Amino acid sequence: FEFSIDDEDASESVRMIKCLIFDTIMLIS
């Protein structure tokens, strides 16, 4: 998927989502 990050709110959300995914991967592994 693709999306553009223009404001800080968006990048903040992306950062939280990435952290969430990372935590999930660590839990699964």
N, C-alpha and C positions, 0 to 999 in steps of 0.2 A: 504494500500500500504506500501511498505517498501523500504528504501534506506539508504545507509551508509554515514555518515559525516566524511570526512577525513581532509579536509582543512578548513580554517577559512571562505573562501568565501561561502562554502556550509552552514555552521552554521549561517552565517550572513543572507543568503537568507531565511533559515528556520525561523529565528527570525523575519524577516520582514513579512513573510507570516503569521506567528502566530499572529503578531500584527494586520495584515490586517483582519484576520478571527475574532479576538477578537472585533475589531472596528465594523465589520459587525454585529456580534451578538448583541452588545450593541445597535446598530441602530435599529435592528429588534425588540428587546425586548421592 
